[in-house]
Amino acid sequence: MPEEHPVFTPARLGALELRNRVIRSAAFEGMCPGGVPSDELVAYHRRLAEGGVGMSTVAYASVEREGLTYGHQICLDRPGVEDGLRRVADAIREGGAASCIQIGHAGYFAAPYVTRSRPVGASSMLNLYGLSISRELGSAGISRLLDAFERGAAMVVEAGFDAVEVQAAHGYLLSQFLSPYTNRRSDRWGGSLENRLRFPLEVIRRVRRAVGDEHPVIVKMNLRDGFEGGLELEESVGIARAFAGEGVDALVPSGGFVSKVPMYVMRGDVPFEDMYRGQREIVKKVGLLLLGKVIVKAFPYRDLYFLDGARRIRAEVDVPLVVIGGVRTLEQMDGVVREGFEFVAMARPLVREPDLVARMRDGTALASTCEPCNRCVGAMDHGAVRCLDLEEKGG
């Protein structure tokens, strides 16, 4: 291994040592029919682990059915889910990587056609994409969800996962409590940043209690929501300080809001044709047809587009940070590690090239061939996420 590549040096994440500093981020796979991991998901993450990542993160697992946005994503209260999770964790370990899983709840943009219930959120909100109106969580609902997060975290480590990532970004439920746009409450759970932090911080405490000190707890958070009236960087710095004060093992500074600006997190082209063609649910299909170009706004792509915001967080907190967003080349990866960031994370490049990290390590690749066409995003409703561009080119 060339010494000049610090990204390939081992690094500690809490009590866990990773073989290198590259993390496969929690990008939706769509390989869990009925909410239970499939053979396809097991093989997918085995391939990523064998492809060289230091840790592979299994995407969004809802802590309860009411938090689902798709019927083919992991649901932690489904019968048989723990056995499937164990198979995935085992496959990642056998491939040589550490395993992580992201847990969360979609809140007000959960899909009623999947959950068969009215969505809940920090406040009552209209979700244009799902054409639904949520109800505000009461104290009983908050208590129920705290139990669900704790129970879900305990389940995934019992199934063999090394680390747990809490989804507090991208407009999911915890992000909805943090954002002034979606949290319009006047009780102890809303108003001031201190109050808006109350529920997410209690979730983190419950997750830590469930997994103990031997399993790292990572939190994905927003730098900015990406639209006027949403969370901005100044408050995000305070959020990062609060999360660090709870002893989290790493933060992943990201951004965007699925129900408002879904492409803010990814940047680049908007694959409307793939999204519409693949959509199977009539409500979402109508929503895309009527409001797609209003809801799905394009944001210009540039490499390392969350790095500047991550630098602000780096200056304020002393916990490991994961740089995400437009990481494409070996030079970039080495650069952020030399700058003082502990880890880098990728998603789209690894959808296209699951063995990219191994090829970078052995010197046969210097950069991903992935371009920000985002057709892998358009594949989400087709079933399993994959690179449609590569498929059409016969790759």
KAPE-V768841 format. One record per residue. N is the residue number from 1. RES is the residue in three letters. SS is DSSP state (2 for helix, 1 for strand, 0 for the rest). PHI is phi as a letter, one per 30 degrees, with the letter a starting at -180 (* if undefined). PSI is psi in radians with two decimals (999 if undefined). Layout:
# KAPE-V768841
n=N res=RES ss=SS phi=PHI psi=PSI
n=N res=RES ss=SS phi=PHI psi=PSI
This chain:
# KAPE-V768841
n=1 res=MET ss=0 phi=* psi=2.20
n=2 res=PRO ss=0 phi=d psi=2.28
n=3 res=GLU ss=0 phi=d psi=-0.38
n=4 res=GLU ss=0 phi=d psi=0.07
n=5 res=HIS ss=0 phi=c psi=1.51
n=6 res=PRO ss=2 phi=d psi=-0.36
n=7 res=VAL ss=2 phi=d psi=-0.34
n=8 res=PHE ss=2 phi=c psi=0.18
n=9 res=THR ss=0 phi=d psi=2.62
n=10 res=PRO ss=0 phi=d psi=2.72
n=11 res=ALA ss=1 phi=b psi=2.60
n=12 res=ARG ss=1 phi=c psi=2.41
n=13 res=LEU ss=1 phi=b psi=1.66
n=14 res=GLY ss=0 phi=i psi=-2.25
n=15 res=ALA ss=0 phi=d psi=-0.01
n=16 res=LEU ss=1 phi=c psi=2.39
n=17 res=GLU ss=1 phi=c psi=2.21
n=18 res=LEU ss=1 phi=c psi=2.56
n=19 res=ARG ss=0 phi=d psi=-0.40
n=20 res=ASN ss=0 phi=a psi=-3.06
n=21 res=ARG ss=0 phi=c psi=0.30
n=22 res=VAL ss=1 phi=c psi=2.20
n=23 res=ILE ss=1 phi=c psi=2.34
n=24 res=ARG ss=1 phi=d psi=2.05
n=25 res=SER ss=0 phi=d psi=2.94
n=26 res=ALA ss=0 phi=d psi=1.30
n=27 res=ALA ss=0 phi=c psi=2.32
n=28 res=PHE ss=0 phi=e psi=2.30
n=29 res=GLU ss=0 phi=c psi=-0.62
n=30 res=GLY ss=0 phi=i psi=0.61
n=31 res=MET ss=0 phi=b psi=0.61
n=32 res=CYS ss=0 phi=b psi=1.19
n=33 res=PRO ss=2 phi=e psi=2.33
n=34 res=GLY ss=2 phi=i psi=0.21
n=35 res=GLY ss=2 phi=i psi=0.10
n=36 res=VAL ss=0 phi=c psi=2.34
n=37 res=PRO ss=0 phi=e psi=2.40
n=38 res=SER ss=0 phi=c psi=3.00
n=39 res=ASP ss=2 phi=e psi=-0.61
n=40 res=GLU ss=2 phi=d psi=-0.73
n=41 res=LEU ss=2 phi=d psi=-0.71
n=42 res=VAL ss=2 phi=e psi=-0.85
n=43 res=ALA ss=2 phi=d psi=-0.63
n=44 res=TYR ss=2 phi=d psi=-0.85
n=45 res=HIS ss=2 phi=d psi=-0.47
n=46 res=ARG ss=2 phi=d psi=-0.73
n=47 res=ARG ss=2 phi=d psi=-0.69
n=48 res=LEU ss=2 phi=d psi=-0.75
n=49 res=ALA ss=2 phi=d psi=-0.80
n=50 res=GLU ss=2 phi=d psi=-0.40
n=51 res=GLY ss=0 phi=d psi=0.00
n=52 res=GLY ss=0 phi=j psi=-0.10
n=53 res=VAL ss=0 phi=d psi=2.67
n=54 res=GLY ss=0 phi=d psi=-0.60
n=55 res=MET ss=1 phi=b psi=2.41
n=56 res=SER ss=1 phi=c psi=2.20
n=57 res=THR ss=1 phi=c psi=2.10
n=58 res=VAL ss=1 phi=d psi=2.37
n=59 res=ALA ss=1 phi=d psi=2.95
n=60 res=TYR ss=1 phi=f psi=1.97
n=61 res=ALA ss=1 phi=c psi=2.03
n=62 res=SER ss=1 phi=d psi=2.41
n=63 res=VAL ss=0 phi=d psi=-0.23
n=64 res=GLU ss=0 phi=a psi=2.83
n=65 res=ARG ss=2 phi=e psi=-0.63
n=66 res=GLU ss=2 phi=d psi=-0.13
n=67 res=GLY ss=2 phi=c psi=0.19
n=68 res=LEU ss=0 phi=d psi=2.52
n=69 res=THR ss=0 phi=c psi=-0.29
n=70 res=TYR ss=0 phi=b psi=2.71
n=71 res=GLY ss=0 phi=d psi=-0.19
n=72 res=HIS ss=0 phi=c psi=0.68
n=73 res=GLN ss=0 phi=b psi=2.81
n=74 res=ILE ss=1 phi=d psi=2.36
n=75 res=CYS ss=1 phi=b psi=2.05
n=76 res=LEU ss=0 phi=d psi=-0.09
n=77 res=ASP ss=0 phi=c psi=0.36
n=78 res=ARG ss=0 phi=c psi=2.44
n=79 res=PRO ss=0 phi=e psi=2.39
n=80 res=GLY ss=0 phi=i psi=-0.10
n=81 res=VAL ss=2 phi=d psi=-0.59
n=82 res=GLU ss=2 phi=d psi=-0.69
n=83 res=ASP ss=2 phi=d psi=-0.72
n=84 res=GLY ss=2 phi=d psi=-0.72
n=85 res=LEU ss=2 phi=d psi=-0.70
n=86 res=ARG ss=2 phi=d psi=-0.67
n=87 res=ARG ss=2 phi=d psi=-0.68
n=88 res=VAL ss=2 phi=d psi=-0.83
n=89 res=ALA ss=2 phi=d psi=-0.71
n=90 res=ASP ss=2 phi=d psi=-0.73
n=91 res=ALA ss=2 phi=d psi=-0.72
n=92 res=ILE ss=2 phi=d psi=-0.79
n=93 res=ARG ss=2 phi=d psi=-0.77
n=94 res=GLU ss=2 phi=d psi=-0.46
n=95 res=GLY ss=0 phi=d psi=-0.08
n=96 res=GLY ss=0 phi=j psi=0.06
n=97 res=ALA ss=0 phi=c psi=2.88
n=98 res=ALA ss=1 phi=d psi=2.76
n=99 res=SER ss=1 phi=c psi=2.46
n=100 res=CYS ss=1 phi=b psi=2.69
n=101 res=ILE ss=1 phi=b psi=2.42
n=102 res=GLN ss=1 phi=c psi=2.26
n=103 res=ILE ss=1 phi=c psi=2.61
n=104 res=GLY ss=1 phi=a psi=-2.86
n=105 res=HIS ss=0 phi=a psi=2.37
n=106 res=ALA ss=0 phi=d psi=-0.32
n=107 res=GLY ss=2 phi=i psi=-2.28
n=108 res=TYR ss=2 phi=d psi=-0.26
n=109 res=PHE ss=2 phi=c psi=0.36
n=110 res=ALA ss=0 phi=e psi=2.70
n=111 res=ALA ss=0 phi=c psi=1.94
n=112 res=PRO ss=2 phi=e psi=-0.54
n=113 res=TYR ss=2 phi=d psi=-0.27
n=114 res=VAL ss=2 phi=c psi=-0.81
n=115 res=THR ss=2 phi=d psi=-0.36
n=116 res=ARG ss=0 phi=h psi=0.61
n=117 res=SER ss=0 phi=a psi=2.84
n=118 res=ARG ss=0 phi=d psi=2.32
n=119 res=PRO ss=0 phi=d psi=2.70
n=120 res=VAL ss=1 phi=c psi=2.72
n=121 res=GLY ss=1 phi=a psi=3.14
n=122 res=ALA ss=0 phi=e psi=-0.67
n=123 res=SER ss=0 phi=b psi=2.91
n=124 res=SER ss=0 phi=d psi=2.21
n=125 res=MET ss=0 phi=b psi=2.64
n=126 res=LEU ss=1 phi=d psi=2.23
n=127 res=ASN ss=1 phi=c psi=1.81
n=128 res=LEU ss=0 phi=d psi=-0.68
n=129 res=TYR ss=0 phi=d psi=-0.72
n=130 res=GLY ss=0 phi=c psi=-0.05
n=131 res=LEU ss=0 phi=h psi=0.91
n=132 res=SER ss=1 phi=b psi=2.80
n=133 res=ILE ss=1 phi=b psi=2.19
n=134 res=SER ss=0 phi=d psi=2.91
n=135 res=ARG ss=1 phi=c psi=2.63
n=136 res=GLU ss=1 phi=d psi=2.37
n=137 res=LEU ss=0 phi=d psi=2.27
n=138 res=GLY ss=0 phi=c psi=-3.12
n=139 res=SER ss=2 phi=d psi=-0.63
n=140 res=ALA ss=2 phi=d psi=-0.70
n=141 res=GLY ss=2 phi=d psi=-0.69
n=142 res=ILE ss=2 phi=d psi=-0.77
n=143 res=SER ss=2 phi=d psi=-0.74
n=144 res=ARG ss=2 phi=d psi=-0.73
n=145 res=LEU ss=2 phi=d psi=-0.60
n=146 res=LEU ss=2 phi=e psi=-0.75
n=147 res=ASP ss=2 phi=d psi=-0.69
n=148 res=ALA ss=2 phi=d psi=-0.71
n=149 res=PHE ss=2 phi=d psi=-0.77
n=150 res=GLU ss=2 phi=d psi=-0.75
n=151 res=ARG ss=2 phi=d psi=-0.74
n=152 res=GLY ss=2 phi=d psi=-0.73
n=153 res=ALA ss=2 phi=d psi=-0.73
n=154 res=ALA ss=2 phi=d psi=-0.70
n=155 res=MET ss=2 phi=d psi=-0.79
n=156 res=VAL ss=2 phi=d psi=-0.58
n=157 res=VAL ss=2 phi=d psi=-0.57
n=158 res=GLU ss=2 phi=d psi=-0.56
n=159 res=ALA ss=0 phi=d psi=-0.14
n=160 res=GLY ss=0 phi=j psi=0.04
n=161 res=PHE ss=0 phi=d psi=2.48
n=162 res=ASP ss=0 phi=d psi=-0.53
n=163 res=ALA ss=1 phi=b psi=2.78
n=164 res=VAL ss=1 phi=b psi=2.29
n=165 res=GLU ss=1 phi=c psi=2.21
n=166 res=VAL ss=1 phi=c psi=2.19
n=167 res=GLN ss=1 phi=d psi=1.75
n=168 res=ALA ss=1 phi=c psi=0.47
n=169 res=ALA ss=0 phi=b psi=-3.11
n=170 res=HIS ss=0 phi=i psi=0.33
n=171 res=GLY ss=0 phi=i psi=0.19
n=172 res=TYR ss=0 phi=d psi=3.10
n=173 res=LEU ss=2 phi=e psi=-0.82
n=174 res=LEU ss=2 phi=d psi=-0.64
n=175 res=SER ss=2 phi=d psi=-0.60
n=176 res=GLN ss=2 phi=d psi=-0.59
n=177 res=PHE ss=2 phi=d psi=-0.58
n=178 res=LEU ss=2 phi=d psi=-0.54
n=179 res=SER ss=0 phi=d psi=2.31
n=180 res=PRO ss=0 phi=d psi=-0.32
n=181 res=TYR ss=0 phi=d psi=-0.72
n=182 res=THR ss=0 phi=c psi=-0.30
n=183 res=ASN ss=0 phi=c psi=1.76
n=184 res=ARG ss=0 phi=c psi=0.44
n=185 res=ARG ss=0 phi=d psi=2.76
n=186 res=SER ss=0 phi=c psi=0.17
n=187 res=ASP ss=0 phi=c psi=-2.84
n=188 res=ARG ss=0 phi=d psi=-0.16
n=189 res=TRP ss=0 phi=c psi=0.05
n=190 res=GLY ss=0 phi=b psi=3.05
n=191 res=GLY ss=0 phi=j psi=-1.81
n=192 res=SER ss=0 phi=d psi=2.79
n=193 res=LEU ss=2 phi=d psi=-0.67
n=194 res=GLU ss=2 phi=e psi=-0.76
n=195 res=ASN ss=2 phi=d psi=-0.70
n=196 res=ARG ss=2 phi=d psi=-0.44
n=197 res=LEU ss=2 phi=d psi=-0.30
n=198 res=ARG ss=2 phi=e psi=-0.86
n=199 res=PHE ss=2 phi=d psi=-0.88
n=200 res=PRO ss=2 phi=e psi=-0.69
n=201 res=LEU ss=2 phi=d psi=-0.67
n=202 res=GLU ss=2 phi=d psi=-0.60
n=203 res=VAL ss=2 phi=d psi=-0.80
n=204 res=ILE ss=2 phi=d psi=-0.73
n=205 res=ARG ss=2 phi=d psi=-0.72
n=206 res=ARG ss=2 phi=d psi=-0.73
n=207 res=VAL ss=2 phi=d psi=-0.78
n=208 res=ARG ss=2 phi=d psi=-0.74
n=209 res=ARG ss=2 phi=d psi=-0.63
n=210 res=ALA ss=2 phi=d psi=-0.63
n=211 res=VAL ss=2 phi=c psi=-0.30
n=212 res=GLY ss=0 phi=i psi=-3.14
n=213 res=ASP ss=0 phi=d psi=-0.27
n=214 res=GLU ss=0 phi=d psi=-0.23
n=215 res=HIS ss=0 phi=c psi=2.09
n=216 res=PRO ss=1 phi=d psi=2.48
n=217 res=VAL ss=1 phi=c psi=2.10
n=218 res=ILE ss=1 phi=c psi=2.54
n=219 res=VAL ss=1 phi=b psi=2.18
n=220 res=LYS ss=1 phi=d psi=2.27
n=221 res=MET ss=1 phi=b psi=2.80
n=222 res=ASN ss=1 phi=d psi=2.38
n=223 res=LEU ss=1 phi=d psi=-0.80
n=224 res=ARG ss=1 phi=b psi=2.58
n=225 res=ASP ss=0 phi=d psi=-0.53
n=226 res=GLY ss=0 phi=j psi=0.23
n=227 res=PHE ss=0 phi=a psi=2.78
n=228 res=GLU ss=0 phi=d psi=2.31
n=229 res=GLY ss=0 phi=j psi=-0.14
n=230 res=GLY ss=0 phi=c psi=-3.02
n=231 res=LEU ss=0 phi=d psi=2.40
n=232 res=GLU ss=0 phi=c psi=3.00
n=233 res=LEU ss=2 phi=d psi=-0.65
n=234 res=GLU ss=2 phi=e psi=-0.77
n=235 res=GLU ss=2 phi=d psi=-0.56
n=236 res=SER ss=2 phi=d psi=-0.59
n=237 res=VAL ss=2 phi=d psi=-0.75
n=238 res=GLY ss=2 phi=d psi=-0.65
n=239 res=ILE ss=2 phi=d psi=-0.77
n=240 res=ALA ss=2 phi=d psi=-0.72
n=241 res=ARG ss=2 phi=d psi=-0.74
n=242 res=ALA ss=2 phi=d psi=-0.74
n=243 res=PHE ss=2 phi=d psi=-0.75
n=244 res=ALA ss=2 phi=d psi=-0.64
n=245 res=GLY ss=2 phi=d psi=-0.34
n=246 res=GLU ss=0 phi=d psi=0.03
n=247 res=GLY ss=0 phi=i psi=0.48
n=248 res=VAL ss=0 phi=d psi=2.70
n=249 res=ASP ss=0 phi=d psi=-0.31
n=250 res=ALA ss=1 phi=a psi=2.70
n=251 res=LEU ss=1 phi=c psi=2.54
n=252 res=VAL ss=1 phi=c psi=1.67
n=253 res=PRO ss=1 phi=d psi=1.99
n=254 res=SER ss=1 phi=b psi=-2.66
n=255 res=GLY ss=1 phi=a psi=2.91
n=256 res=GLY ss=0 phi=j psi=2.90
n=257 res=PHE ss=1 phi=b psi=1.92
n=258 res=VAL ss=2 phi=e psi=-0.75
n=259 res=SER ss=2 phi=d psi=-0.11
n=260 res=LYS ss=2 phi=c psi=-0.93
n=261 res=VAL ss=2 phi=b psi=1.22
n=262 res=PRO ss=2 phi=d psi=-0.48
n=263 res=MET ss=2 phi=d psi=-0.06
n=264 res=TYR ss=2 phi=d psi=-0.59
n=265 res=VAL ss=0 phi=d psi=-0.40
n=266 res=MET ss=0 phi=c psi=-0.64
n=267 res=ARG ss=0 phi=i psi=2.78
n=268 res=GLY ss=1 phi=j psi=-2.70
n=269 res=ASP ss=0 phi=d psi=2.65
n=270 res=VAL ss=0 phi=c psi=1.98
n=271 res=PRO ss=0 phi=d psi=1.16
n=272 res=PHE ss=2 phi=e psi=-0.76
n=273 res=GLU ss=2 phi=d psi=-0.79
n=274 res=ASP ss=2 phi=d psi=-0.69
n=275 res=MET ss=2 phi=d psi=-0.78
n=276 res=TYR ss=2 phi=d psi=-0.78
n=277 res=ARG ss=2 phi=d psi=-0.63
n=278 res=GLY ss=2 phi=d psi=-0.21
n=279 res=GLN ss=0 phi=d psi=2.17
n=280 res=ARG ss=0 phi=c psi=-0.37
n=281 res=GLU ss=0 phi=d psi=2.21
n=282 res=ILE ss=2 phi=d psi=-0.62
n=283 res=VAL ss=2 phi=d psi=-0.82
n=284 res=LYS ss=2 phi=d psi=-0.61
n=285 res=LYS ss=2 phi=d psi=-0.75
n=286 res=VAL ss=2 phi=d psi=-0.72
n=287 res=GLY ss=2 phi=e psi=-0.74
n=288 res=LEU ss=2 phi=d psi=-0.71
n=289 res=LEU ss=2 phi=d psi=-0.76
n=290 res=LEU ss=2 phi=d psi=-0.64
n=291 res=LEU ss=2 phi=b psi=0.08
n=292 res=GLY ss=2 phi=e psi=-0.83
n=293 res=LYS ss=2 phi=d psi=-0.19
n=294 res=VAL ss=2 phi=d psi=-0.77
n=295 res=ILE ss=2 phi=d psi=-0.78
n=296 res=VAL ss=0 phi=c psi=1.40
n=297 res=LYS ss=0 phi=d psi=2.47
n=298 res=ALA ss=0 phi=d psi=2.53
n=299 res=PHE ss=1 phi=b psi=2.33
n=300 res=PRO ss=0 phi=d psi=2.49
n=301 res=TYR ss=0 phi=c psi=2.48
n=302 res=ARG ss=0 phi=b psi=2.68
n=303 res=ASP ss=0 phi=d psi=2.55
n=304 res=LEU ss=0 phi=h psi=0.81
n=305 res=TYR ss=0 phi=d psi=-0.23
n=306 res=PHE ss=0 phi=c psi=0.07
n=307 res=LEU ss=2 phi=d psi=-0.74
n=308 res=ASP ss=2 phi=d psi=-0.75
n=309 res=GLY ss=2 phi=d psi=-0.68
n=310 res=ALA ss=2 phi=d psi=-0.57
n=311 res=ARG ss=2 phi=d psi=-0.66
n=312 res=ARG ss=2 phi=d psi=-0.72
n=313 res=ILE ss=2 phi=d psi=-0.73
n=314 res=ARG ss=2 phi=e psi=-0.64
n=315 res=ALA ss=0 phi=d psi=-0.26
n=316 res=GLU ss=0 phi=c psi=-0.40
n=317 res=VAL ss=0 phi=b psi=2.64
n=318 res=ASP ss=0 phi=c psi=1.00
n=319 res=VAL ss=0 phi=b psi=2.70
n=320 res=PRO ss=1 phi=e psi=2.43
n=321 res=LEU ss=1 phi=c psi=2.53
n=322 res=VAL ss=1 phi=c psi=2.06
n=323 res=VAL ss=1 phi=d psi=2.20
n=324 res=ILE ss=0 phi=b psi=2.76
n=325 res=GLY ss=0 phi=j psi=1.70
n=326 res=GLY ss=0 phi=i psi=0.56
n=327 res=VAL ss=0 phi=d psi=2.01
n=328 res=ARG ss=0 phi=b psi=-0.41
n=329 res=THR ss=1 phi=b psi=2.73
n=330 res=LEU ss=2 phi=d psi=-0.66
n=331 res=GLU ss=2 phi=d psi=-0.73
n=332 res=GLN ss=2 phi=d psi=-0.75
n=333 res=MET ss=2 phi=d psi=-0.82
n=334 res=ASP ss=2 phi=d psi=-0.68
n=335 res=GLY ss=2 phi=d psi=-0.77
n=336 res=VAL ss=2 phi=d psi=-0.55
n=337 res=VAL ss=2 phi=d psi=-0.76
n=338 res=ARG ss=2 phi=d psi=-0.52
n=339 res=GLU ss=0 phi=d psi=-0.27
n=340 res=GLY ss=0 phi=j psi=0.05
n=341 res=PHE ss=0 phi=d psi=2.47
n=342 res=GLU ss=0 phi=d psi=-0.58
n=343 res=PHE ss=1 phi=b psi=2.78
n=344 res=VAL ss=1 phi=b psi=2.66
n=345 res=ALA ss=1 phi=b psi=2.53
n=346 res=MET ss=1 phi=b psi=2.71
n=347 res=ALA ss=0 phi=b psi=-1.23
n=348 res=ARG ss=2 phi=e psi=-0.76
n=349 res=PRO ss=2 phi=e psi=-0.55
n=350 res=LEU ss=2 phi=d psi=-0.32
n=351 res=VAL ss=2 phi=d psi=-0.73
n=352 res=ARG ss=2 phi=d psi=-0.69
n=353 res=GLU ss=0 phi=b psi=1.48
n=354 res=PRO ss=0 phi=d psi=-0.39
n=355 res=ASP ss=0 phi=c psi=0.29
n=356 res=LEU ss=2 phi=e psi=-0.76
n=357 res=VAL ss=2 phi=d psi=-0.74
n=358 res=ALA ss=2 phi=d psi=-0.67
n=359 res=ARG ss=2 phi=d psi=-0.59
n=360 res=MET ss=2 phi=d psi=-0.70
n=361 res=ARG ss=2 phi=d psi=-0.66
n=362 res=ASP ss=0 phi=d psi=0.06
n=363 res=GLY ss=0 phi=i psi=0.15
n=364 res=THR ss=0 phi=c psi=-0.05
n=365 res=ALA ss=0 phi=b psi=2.47
n=366 res=LEU ss=0 phi=c psi=-0.31
n=367 res=ALA ss=1 phi=a psi=2.77
n=368 res=SER ss=0 phi=d psi=2.60
n=369 res=THR ss=0 phi=d psi=0.04
n=370 res=CYS ss=0 phi=d psi=2.31
n=371 res=GLU ss=0 phi=c psi=2.68
n=372 res=PRO ss=0 phi=d psi=0.92
n=373 res=CYS ss=0 phi=d psi=-0.43
n=374 res=ASN ss=0 phi=i psi=0.39
n=375 res=ARG ss=2 phi=d psi=-0.36
n=376 res=CYS ss=2 phi=d psi=-0.57
n=377 res=VAL ss=2 phi=d psi=-0.72
n=378 res=GLY ss=2 phi=d psi=-0.36
n=379 res=ALA ss=2 phi=d psi=-0.15
n=380 res=MET ss=2 phi=e psi=-0.66
n=381 res=ASP ss=2 phi=d psi=-0.04
n=382 res=HIS ss=2 phi=d psi=-0.17
n=383 res=GLY ss=0 phi=k psi=-2.06
n=384 res=ALA ss=0 phi=d psi=2.36
n=385 res=VAL ss=0 phi=d psi=2.36
n=386 res=ARG ss=0 phi=a psi=2.99
n=387 res=CYS ss=0 phi=d psi=1.74
n=388 res=LEU ss=2 phi=d psi=-0.58
n=389 res=ASP ss=2 phi=d psi=-0.79
n=390 res=LEU ss=2 phi=d psi=-0.68
n=391 res=GLU ss=2 phi=d psi=-0.78
n=392 res=GLU ss=2 phi=d psi=-0.47
n=393 res=LYS ss=0 phi=d psi=0.03
n=394 res=GLY ss=0 phi=i psi=0.36
n=395 res=GLY ss=0 phi=d psi=999
